[in-house]
Amino acid sequence: MELIHKATIINEGAVFTGSVLLEGERISRIFSDGVPQEVMNACRITDARGLYLIPGVIDDQVHFRDPGLTHKGDLFTESRAAVAGGVTSFMEMPNTNPQTITLEALERKMEMAAGKSAANFSFYLGATNDNLAELKKVDTRKVCGVKVFMGASTGNMLVDNESALQRIFAEVDALIATHCEKEEMIRENSERYRKKFGEEIPISLHPLIRSAEACYRSSAQAIELADRYGARLHVLHLSTAWEMALFSAAPLEEKKITAEVCVHHLWFSDQDYERLGARIKWNPAVKTTDDRRALREALAQGKLDVVATDHAPHLLSEKEGGALRAASGGPLVQHSLQLMFQLAAKGVLSREQVVEKMCHAPARLFRVKERGFIREGYFADLVLVDPARPYTVTPQNILYKCGWSPFEGETFGCSVVKTFVNGQQVWNGENLTDNIHGKPLAFER
C-alpha cells in the first residue's frame, strides 16, 4: 500500500488538503482529515505537502506513429514522454502505416500497445470513402471513436465523397471525431500563393492557406450533418474565433456535439512564426492573437469542452522548408499539463478548470470507465505537481524520440514530480520506471 500524504488535492471543482491511499491498482481511501495511525504504519508514505495531486491527464488526440512511421516516434517512446508530463491515458489516431481502417489493424495496435505503452490507451478507427461496413462493427465499449478527416492531413485519409460522409453520420453509432478544414478552399489558397511565391511559400502564410474560413466552413458542415442525422460528434483542434459561434456553453452532459482545443492553439499565435518557423506548423494552423484570445475565452466559458495536444512528432529535418514542404505537426505531450497550469497562473482559467478540461471532461465526454477522477474504487492514475519548482525545457530533458520541442528554452512555473499509472509509480520527476505497462481503456456506453 502507498499513502500520498497531505497533498493539495484538486478534484471535481474542489481544492483541499488530503491524503489518498493506494492499494494495488486502485484508490482505496481518500482522507480529508487525519489518517489513522494503523494506516500510516502499514504504508509506504509519499510526503506531498505543498504539492498538487490531480487525476492523470487523458489526452484524446495523439499520433504516436506506430506502426510504420517509427523513425518519428513510437508507442514506447511517446507514452514514456506522456507519463513524464502527467498524461496517464491517450487516444491515438489512425493515420499510421498501414492506416488503422480495419478492425484487424485496430487489434494489432492494441496488442502492440499492451507490450510497449507506459500509459493507458485506446485507438480510433479511421474512416475512408469506402469502409463503412468496418465502422459499423466498432465495439463502443472498447474503442474511443471513429476518426473522420474532413480535410487532408498527414496521411491520405480524406473523406471527400459526399454520399460516404452522409452515410457515416447517419449509420455509425460510435462517437465521430472530425478534423475539419475545407480541402477545396485550401487548394485554391495554395494555388494563389504559388503564383506569387512558387513552391517556397513563406511559413507565415500557412494560416492564410489553411484559412479561418476553411476551418469554419468544414466545422459548420460537420455540425449540420450531426444535427441532421443525430450523430454523436466531437470536433477536434478548433483554431478560430469564427468557429466558436458554432458551439454551446451548456453543461457537457447535455451536449451531443462537443469541441476540443489543443495546447498549441492556446499558447502560440501567428506572431510566433518569425521566431519558430515550421516548428509551430500544424494543421489546422496556429492563427491570430484574436483567434487565440477567443479560444481561451471559449474554454473558460465552457464552449470548448476538453484540452488535448494533437501530439504529432516529426524529425527536425522533416520540418524544413516553407508552408508547402515542411511537415505539419509537433511533439507536445510532455509539457501540456505544465503549459495549462502556466495559463492558470496568468489568469486565463483556474486550476480547477485545468483539471476539469484535461482530466474530468475527457472521462465524461468519452465515458471512460473508472478513470479521470480521484474517487475511491477508481484506478489510481494520479499526478503530483510541484507548483513552486520551475522547469525549463532543454534538449537534455526532452524524452520524445524526435528529440526536440517547440517549447525549448521556455520556463514553466511548475514541475511534474510523480506520475502513477494503475497504482504504480512510473515517473519520479527525473527517471522513468521500466517494465510498467498501461491498460486498454474501457468505456461505459
N, C-alpha and C positions, 0 to 999 in steps of 0.2 A: 504494500500500500504506500501511497505517496500523498503527502499533505502540502498543498500550496497555501502558505500561511500568511494571513494578514495582507492580502493584496487589495488594491483598489479595483474592485470588480465593476466593469462597465457592461451592462447586460439588460436588455429589454427596457431601455429608457431610464434605467436607474444607475446611480453611481454610489457604491457603498464599500466599506471595508469589511472583508470577509475572508473565509478560508474554504478551500474546496478539496475534498477527499477523493482520490482516485483509487479504484480497486479494479485491477485488470484493465479492460478496455474502456471502462465507463466511469462516469461521475457517480460516486456513491452518496456523498452527503455535501450539502452546502451549509456552512456555518456563518451566520451574520453576527452572532455574539461570540462568546468564548468557545474554545474547543475543549471537550472533556479530556482530562489528563490521560485516561486509558487509551484514547485515540492517539494523542501525542506520543505516548510511549510505544505504540505499535507501528509507527510510520517512519518512513524517510521524509524529512521535512525540508521543503524549499522556502527559505525566508523571502517573502515577496513584498516586504514593507517598502512603500514608495513606488511600486511597480503597478502598471495597469494589467489586469487579467481580463482577456476578452475571448470570445469563441474564435475558433480558427476561421480564417477568411475562406469563402467559397467563391472562386473565380469562374464565372460562367462562360468565358470565351478565351481559350488559349490555342496556340498552334505549337505543339511540341515536336513536330517534324518527323515522327516515327509512324510508319516506315518510309524509307526511300529517300528522305531528304536529311539524313542524319549527320551530314557534314556541318549543318547549321545548328543542330540541337537534337536531343532525343529524350525519350521518356525518363531515362535515368538522370541525365544532367539537369534538365529543366525542372523536374519535380524536386530535385535537391535545392536548386535555387529558389523554388517556390516556398518550400518549408522554411528556408532561412529567412524569408520575408514574411512569414506568418500565414502563408496560403496553405491550408491543410487539405483542400479538396479542389479539383478542377474539372471542367468540362471541355473536351478537346475537339477541334474542328476536323472536317473530313477531307480537306484538300491536301492529302498526302500522296505518296506514290507507292502502290496504287491508291486511288481515291477510295474513301470509305463510302461506297454507294451500294453495297450489298450487305446482307446480314452476315454472310460468311466473312467478309473483310472486317466488319464490326467485331465479330467474335475473335478474330485473330488479334485485333488491337487490345481487346480485354485481356487475352491471355498474355500478351507482351507486358502490359501494364502490371499485371499481378506479380510478375517476376522482376520488374525493374523500377516501379514508381515508389518513391518515398511518401507520396501524398495519396489521398483517396481520389478516385477517378470515375468519370463517365465519358462517353463519346457520342457525338451527334452522328446520325446517318445522313449522308449528303443527298440532296435531290438533284436529279437531272431532268432533261426533257422527256425521258422515256423509262424511268424506274419507279413509276407509281405503285406497281404491284409490290415491290420491296418495301416502300414506305408504309404501306397499309398493314404490313406484317409486324411492325415495331411493337415490342412489348414495353409499354409505357412505364411499367414498374421497374425496368432495368435500364432504359435508355432516356437520356435527358431530353432529347428532342430531335427534330428534323431541321437541317440547315438548308436554306434556300438562298443562293446568290442571285439577287435581282439586279446585280451589276457585277461585271467581271472583276475578279480579284486575283490573288496569287493562285495559280492553277486554272484549269479550263472547266469550270463547273457552272457557267452562266445558264440559268433557266430563262430562255428568251422566247419560248413558244407560248403564246397567249393561252391556248387551249390547255396545255400541260399545266401552266401556272394556275388556272382556274380549277382544274381537277384536283391539284394538290390542296388548295384551300378548301375545296368542297368535300374531299373524301378522306383526308388524313386526320386521324383522331389525336395524334401526338401534338405537343407544343411545336409550333413552327417558328423558328428563329431566322430572321432575314438580314442580309446585307443589302442595303437599299441605296443604289445610285443608278440613274438612267444611262444605260450604256450608249444609246444613240446620241445623247447630248454630250457625253464625254468624247465620243468620236468626232463630233462636229467641232468642239472646242480644241481638240488636239490638232485637227487639220488647219484650223485658223492660225494657231500659233506656229505650226510647222512652216506655213507660208512665210512667216516673218523671221523665224529663227533657224529653220532647218531641223535637224534631228537633235540638236543640243539646246533644247528649251530650258531656260533658267529654272532652277528648282523652286524659286519663289513664285513661279506661275502655276505650280501644281494645284493649289486651291482654286485657281480660276479654270483649270482644265476639268478637274473633278469638282465642279462648282456647287455652291449652295443650292441653286435651283435644281441641279441634277439629283441632289440628295432629297430635297423636298418633294419633287415630283414622284420619285420612286417610293418614298415612305408613305405618301398620300395614297398611292396605288395599292400598296400592301394593306393599309388600313381599310380602304374601300373593299378589297377582296375579303378581308377578315370579317368586316361588318356584313357583307352580302351573304357569306356562307356560314357565319357563326363560328369561325375558326379561332383557336387559341393562338394569338400572335405575340411574339416578343421581338421588338425591333432593336437590333444591335447597334452599337457605337454611333449614337446620334452626335452630330457635329455642328449643327447650325441653329441660330436663333429662330429662323423661319420655321423649322420643324417643331419647335416647342408648342406652337399653336395647335398641333395635331393631338396632343396628349392631355390626359386628365390628371388632376391632383387628388382624385378620390382615393380612399384607402386601398391598399394593394389587394386586399381580399375581394374587393368589389370589381376589380378590373379583369376584363378578358383580353385587353390589349395593353401590353406593358412595354417599358422602354429602358434601355441600358445606356450608360455613358462610360467612356473609358478615361483612364487617368491622364493620358497624354492630351486629350482634348480639354481637360480641366486645367492643365498645367501650362502647356505651350500655346503660342499664338503665331500668326504669320510674321510677327516681329522677330521671331527666333530663327527663321530660315537663313538670314545673313550670318548668324553665329554658328549654327549647327548643320546647315545644309541638308543633305539627304538623310542624316541621322534621325530627323523628325519627319521623314516622308512616310505617311501612312495612307491607306485607303479605308474610309473616307479621309480626306486631307485635314490637317490642322488648319484652321481658318482664322478669322479676325479676332481682335481683342473684344469686339462687341459680341461675337458668337460665344467666345469663352465666358464672358460675363453672363450671358443669357443661360448657358448651360449650368453654371454654378448656381444661379438663382432658381432655375427649374429643379435642380437637385434638392436644394433646401426646401422648396415648396412641395415636393412630392410628385411632380410631373415625371421626373426621371426616377426609376424605381431601384436600380442597382448600379453599383460601380464595379467595373471589371478592367481587364488590361488589353485584350487582344494581343497578348504576348506572341510575337512572331519574329524569331531571330533570323538574321542573315549574317553572313560574313561581311566584314567591312569592305572587302573587295567587290562584293555584290551591291553595295550601296554607292558605288562610284557612278558618276555620270549625271546628266540633267534630269528634268522632270519625266522624260520618256524612258530613259535607260536604267536609272537607279531602281533597285528593288524597293518595294513598299512593305513596311513593317519594321518592328524593332523589339528588343527584349525589355520586359517591364516587370515581371512577377516578383523579382527580388526586392523591389523598393516601393511597390504600390501602397502598402499599408503606411509606411513612413511618410510618403507623399501626402496621403489623405490626412494624417494627423498634423502635418505641416499646414495644410489648408485650414484645419480646425484651429490651429494656433493663430492663424491670420484672421479668424472670424468668419470664414466662408460658410462653415457649418459647425455644429457642435461635436464633441467627442462621441456623444450618444448617437448622433446621426451617422458618423463614420461607421460605427459598429452595426447600426441598422442597415445601411446601404451595402456593406461588404460581407456581412455575416448573416443577419436575420433575414433580410429581404430575399437574397438568393435562395435560402432554405424554404421560405414561404412560397416564392414565385414558382419554383420547380417542385415543390412539395417533397423536399429531401427528407428522408426518414431519419429522425433522431440525431440530427446534426444542426449546427448553426446557432445554437443557444447554450448557455450554461444552465443546465437543468439536471436534476437528479434522474438517473437512469439513461441519460443521453451518452453517446460516445464522447470520450474525453479528447476532443480536438480543441486544444487550448493554446493561447499565445500570451507570453509575458513581454510587456513593452516597458522599457525604461524611459520615461519622459524627460529625464534630466541628463541623458547620455547622448550628446550629439554624435552623428555618424556621417562621415564624408565618404562618398562613393569614389573609389580609386580602382585602377586596373588590377591591383593586388587583391581586392576583396570581392571582385565580381566572380560569380560562380557559373555564369552561362557558358555553354560550350563555345559560343561565338566570341567570347572574351571582351565584349565592350558593352557600354550602356549610354543612352542619351543623357543620363544624369551625372556622368563623370565630372568630378570637381564640385558637385552640389553637396552642401552640408545640410542634412535633415536634423531636426531638433531632438529626435528620439531614436532608440535602437531596439530591435527585436532581440531579446536576450534568451528566451527559451521558447521552443515550439514542441507541443505534444501532439502526436497523431495516434488515435485509438489508445490513449493512455501511456504511450511510450515516448520518451523524450528523443526527438530526432535532431534537435539543434540546441546548442548551449550558448549561443552568442558568438562563438568563434569556430566551432567544429561541428560537423555532421556525424551522426551515428550510422554506421554501416549496417546492412542486413536487416533493416526495418522497412516493411512494405505496407503501403496503404491498401484499402479495400475498395471494391466496386461500390459506388453509391447506389442506394435503393430509394425508390420514390413511392410515396403513398398516393396512388392515383386509382 
